[in-house]
Amino acid sequence: MKEAVPGLDFLLAHPDFLDTQQLYDQLYIPNGYIPKLIKFRTECPLDPRYSDLLSAFGSPKNQSSFIFRSATSDEDTIPNYDPKWHEYQALAVAKNLSPHPVILTYDPGLKALARMHELKVETPLAEYYSGRRKVTVPIDAPAQFFGSKSISLANWKHAYPNQDPLQPNEFVELDWPDQHSPKRFQNIRRYDSASRTLEQLEHLQHRPPIIHQVFPRNNGQAMLFDALLAPAEEIPLVLVSGAYGTGKTFLTVAAAYAGVHAQQYDHIYVCARDSRLGDDIGAVPGDTDDKVQTKVRPIEDSLRSLFRLTTEVEPSKSTKSDKKARSSPNCTPPREGSETFSILEQRVQSELMRNFTFIPMIELGGRSLSHSFIICDEFQDTNSLQAHATITRLADYSKIVLLGDFKQVNNPELSSQNNGLRYAIQRLGGKAEAIYVDFEANEIVRHPIAQALARYLD
């Protein structure tokens, strides 16, 4: 018989686990979870996870699959045991059963405690919505897929009768037969649930002239850029997950810059949060502006890279070869202290002062940001309550972009499976108002040496 004790963090990451799990014959639930969930439900009434779990605990159909256990132990068995901590509750239940059940958790602290007491830990992963899928185009249906910019849902179902239903704004990568090689990115479609068709990336193909030289390098970037350039009335929320080096911040800044200069948005807000807890500004000396300046650097770097591609220095000093060099992503950047570098820095600082405002996440409460482009980077370090408060700041004609990397969770209270970005994706991915783009490992475009070092570290 395979038995397990799920950590509270694990159950909150998968609130339907008690109803759907088939991996374990018996689950042991610490009694102490109940008052904790009641407290969470009171503090966060809009988060359905707590009510769902409490309902599952009381469901008669589940009584045969799990049982409640008290979390009692003496100090000799569990050093420094505090029965109020849900981590210790799970540990005590597993420790005092023989044979010891495994502990299900993503929490690094609980994992460490379990290993200290020679308990096994498992982290079964649920299947998450990725926002994209790949399919091979049937050889016998070229006209259906190549002859039109749109693919009707009826034709899609005829060609792929065994595919899962398409979600609103889901991307489809069509693997064409060799004899039908398309132009770059024309094999990517996005499902429009209103028209019930799969459409090409029209916003990417008709990007604003001011960023015409910015072009995606892979399918993930093409999907993201198209979503970012879509009008706020069409797509008000964009969710992005991907490793460092996928270009997600750069493309977001480029789209925001183009939007304000096309008067699509009045202003750009960059929401900064403390890298440890996410709900305060941190211990950096100075006032709020000084503290927030530490979060400006990635945006500043992205603007600098953008202007290297799109900005002429001086027409009289700019030759045709200079323009060609600057349009290359691998061009040599101007040396610090040179006249070209000074002009570039002036342009960056001028743009930051005129069109960008950096605000701590804690100051978003109560605000309603209309006609704005809102960027929230490193969103994996927020919790579900902060994610809910941030997303609901959206007002008329505004677009909000939540970016993060699940491998870079710096908040010790969170994990890759239980954070604000994951919460937003689970609840809003596949909705008509949102687009989710999940970058693949092979879509990192940073320097080859950095990629090699990252592989060694993983």
N, C-alpha and C positions, 0 to 999 in steps of 0.2 A: 504494500500500500504506500502510495506517494503522498506525503503530507507537507503542508507549508503554513507559515505564518506571514501574511502580507503586512508590510509596513504601511502606516497611514499614508505616506507619500505615494506609495505604489497604488493604493486604492483611489486616491484623489486624481492620479494621472489616468486611471482607467476605471471610471465610476461604474461601468457596465460589467466589470470583471466577474463579480459574484454571480451574475446571471448567465454569462456566456462561457466561463472557463470550463475546459474539459481536460486540463493537464494534470490536475491533482484530485486524489480521491477524497481528501479531507482538508478543510481550511480551519485554522484556529484563529479566532478574532479576539483580541484583548478587550475586556469589558470597558477599559478606559477610553476606547475610541468613541463610545457613544456620547459622553458629555462634551468631548472635544468637538465632535461634529455638530452637536446642538449649538455650541458657542460659535463655531464658524458660520453656521447658517444664520444666526442672529446678527453677526457682524457683516456678513456678505449676503444679503437676502436675494440678490440678483444672480448669484452663482448657483446653478442647479445641482452641482456635484454633491453638495452636502445633503440636500433633500433626497437625491437619488440613492445615496448610500444608506441613509437612515431608513428609507422605504425598503431597500433590498434586505437590510437586517431584519425587518419585521415580516418579510414575505414567507408564508408557510412553505412554499415550494423549495426554498433554499435551506430550510432547517436540517435537511438530511445531508447537505453538502458541506456545511460548516457549523462549528459550535463555538460558543463564547467561553473564554477562559479568563479567570482572574489573573492579574499580573502581580503575584506576591512572591517574595523571595527574601531570604536573609542576606545580610551584607557579605557573608563569607562566600556566597554563591555568585552574587552580582555586586562587585565593588562599586561604591558610589551610586548605588541604585536609587533613583528618585521615581516613585510611582506616578508622578504627574507628567513625566516626559513620555511621549508616545514611542520614542525610540527604545527606551528602557522597557516599556510595556511589551513590545514585540520581542525584545531580547529575553525577558524573564519567562514569557510563555514558552518560547522555543527551548530555553535552557532547562526548564523543569519538566519537560516531556521526554519520555524515553520510548523508542529512539527519537533523537532530536529531529524535528522537521526542519526543512530549509526555510530561510527568510527571503521574502520577495521584496526587493527595495532598489531604488536608484540613489538613495541618500548615501553620500560618501561616509558620513559619520556613523550611520547604522552598519554599513558594510565593515568599517574598521572595528566596531564593537563586536560584531558577529565573529570576525576572524580571530580577535583576541580570545574569544571563548570557544574557539574551534567549532564554530557553527558554519554550515554551508550557506552560501548566498546565491540566489538565481535572479536574473533580471529578464524575464521573457518580454520580448518587444511586441507591441501591437502593430498592426499594419496601419500606417497613416496615409492620409490623402496627400499625394505629391503635387497635384495641380497639373500633371503632364503624363502622357503615355506615348508609347511608340507602337506603331503597327506597320505591317508590310502591305503595300498596295497590291491587290490581286492583279495578276498579269492579264487576265481576261477582261478587265474593266478599265482600260486606260482612258477612254473618252469620259467616263464618269468622273474620274479624279483629275484629269489633266485638261479637260476642255472648258472648265469653268472655274471662276475664282471661288465659288461657293459650292459646298457639298450639302445636299439636303439630308435631313435626319433619316428620311425614308431610304435614301440610297446608302447611307452609312449602315443602317440596320441590315439592309440586304447584303452588303459586302461583309459585314462583321456580325453575324447573328449571335455569336457566343461572347461578345465583348460586354463588360459591365456597362450600365447606363452612363452616358456622358453627363458630367456635372456642369452647371453654368460656368462659363469662362475657363473651362479646362482646355489646356493646349494638347494638340495631337501632332506628333511628328510622323510624317508619312515617309516610309522607306520605299522610294521609287525603284522600279526595275532599271537596270543599267541603261537600257535603250531610251529611257525617258528621264534623262538627267535635268532637273529643274535649275533655274537660277537660284542663287543662294537665298535661303530662308523662305522661298516660295513653297516649300514642302511643309511648312508649319501652319497649322490652322488653329483658330480659337472658336470654341463652341458658343454661339449666341443663342441663349435659351429663348429669347423673345421671338426671333425669326426662325428658330429651329434649324439653323444652318451652321456649318463649319466655315468660317471666313478666314481669308488670308490676313496677314499682319498689315492692315492698311495704314495705321498710325505710324508704323516704322517706315513704310515706303514713302510717306508724305511728311516726314519730320521737318520742323521749321528750318528755314535757311540759315539761321544764326548758329545752328549746331549741325549743319549738313555734313561737316567733315567728321563728325562723331558717328562711327559705324560699329555695330556689335561684331565680336570675333567668333562667337559660337551660338548655338541654339538657345542656351539659357539666357545669354545677354540679349538676344533678339526678342525673346518672349518678355523679358523684364522691360526693355526699352519701349516696346509696343504698349505695355500696360501703363507705364509711367506717362507716356505721351497721350494716352486716351483722356478725353475731357473729364473733368470732375463729375459732371452730371451723369456720365456713362459709367465710370469706374471711380468711386470716391475712396476706395481702400485698396492698397497694394501690400501684400505680405510677402516677405523675402527671407529665405534662409539659404545660407551658403558660406563656405569657408573664406577666410581672408585671401584676397587675390582674385576673386571672381568678378570684381568690378562693380559690385552692387552699389556702393556709395558713390562712385564716380558717375555712373549712369543716372542715379537719382538726382545728384547735384546738377548734371547737365540738363535734365528734363525740367527741374525747378527753375533754373536760370532761363531756359527758353520760354517757360510759361509766364514769368513775370515780365520779360521783355516783349512778349506778344500780348501783354495786358490780359492774359487769361487769369492771372492771380495778382493780387495787390502786393503780397509780401510772402517771404519764406521764413518759417519758424523752424528752428532746430532745437529739439527737446533733448536736453542733457540730463543725465541721471548719474548718481554716484555709482561707481563700478562695484562697490561691495554690497550695499543694501538697496540702492535704487530709490529710497524715499527721503534722502537728505542730500545736501550739496557736497558734503564731505569736509575734510579737515584742511583743505588748501587755504593758506593765509589770504586775507583780504576780504572785500565785500563780495556781494553776489556776482558782480561783473567779473571780478578777478578770478573767482572760483570757476565760473563758467568758461573762462578763456581756455582752460585746460581741455575742454571738449571741442574747441574751435579748430584744432589742428587738422583732423581728417577732412573737414569741409574745406579748409584753406588749401590743403594739398590737392584736393579734387578740382577746385577752381583753377589752381595754378596749372594743372595738367590740361584742363579744358581750354584755357587761354593759349597754351602752347600750340594747340591744334587749330584754334579758330581766330586768333587775334593777330593782326598785322602790327608790327612795331611802328614803322613810319614808311609811308609809300615811297618816299624819295630814297630810302636806304634799303628797301626790301626788293630783292631781285627775284626773278622767277625761280631760281634754284633754291633761294631761301624759303619761299613759300612752300615748295615741294618738300623740303626737309622738315619744315614745321608740321606738315600734314601727316608725317609718318609717326606712328606711335613709338618707334624706336630711335627717334631723333635725339641728338645730344642736347641736353638742356643748357640754357645760357649759364655762364659762370657767375657765381655770386660776386658782386662788386662791379660787373660790367654794366654798360649803359642799357643793354637789352634786358638784363635781369632787373634793373631798377624800374624800368618801364613796366615790366611784367608785375612786379610787386605792387606798384602803385595801382595798377588795374585791379589786382586781387583785393587790396585793402579798400579801394573805392567801392567795389561791388559788395563786399561784406558790410560796409557801413550803410549803404543805400538800401539794400534789398534783403538783408538777413538779420534776424533777431534770434539770439540764443537764450533760451529760458530753461531753468531747472524744472524737472518733472513735477516737483512738489508745488510749483506755482501755477500749474495748469488747472487746478481745481477751481470750479466756478466760472471758468472762461468759456467763451463760445467764439471760435475762430472761423470767420467767414471769408470767402474770397482769398484763401490762403493755401499755400503748399507747405505741409507739415512733415518734417523728417524726424523720425525717432530711430536712431542707430543703436546697436548693441541691446536690442530689446529683449534678448534672452536673459538679461539680468534683472528683469522686472517680475513681479508676481501677478497672479490673476486679477487681484483687486486693482493694482496699478494699471494693468492693461485695460481693464474695463473703464477706469476713470479717464485714461488717455484717449481711447477710441471715441468715447461719447462727447469729447470736446468738439467734434466735427460739426460744422454748420454749413450754411448754403454755399454752394460753388467752391467748396474746399476739397482738397485731396490730402490724405494722410498715408504715409509710407512707413511701415514697421520693418526694420531690417535686423538680422541677427545671425549668429553662428552657434549652433547647438554644441559645438565642441569647445566653445570658449565661455562657459558659464562661470563667472567670477564671484557670484553671490553664494556664500557658503550655505545659505538656507534653501537653495534651489538645485535642481538637476536638469539634465538635458530633456527629461520627460515631463518635468513639472515646473514650468515657468510661464511668464506672460506671453511670450511669442507662441509657444506650443498651445497655450490656452486659446489664443486668438485664432490660430490655424484650425484647431479642432472644431471650433464653433462657427467660424466664418468662412473657412475654405470651402469652395463649392457653392457659395451663395452668389446671387446675381449681382450684388453690389460690390463684390470683392474679387480680386485675382491673387492667387498664390503661385509663386515661382520658387521651386526648390532646385538649387544648382547641384549638378552632379560633380563627382570628384574630378572627372577629366575636363571640367570647364574652368579650372583655375588658370589664370593667364599671367601670373607673376613670374619673376625671373626663374629660369630653370634651376639655378643653384638653390634658391629659396624653396622651390618645390621639392628638390631632392632632400634637403635638410628636414622639411616638414614630414616627408615619408619616413625618415629615420626616427623621428620623434613620436610618430603615431603608434 
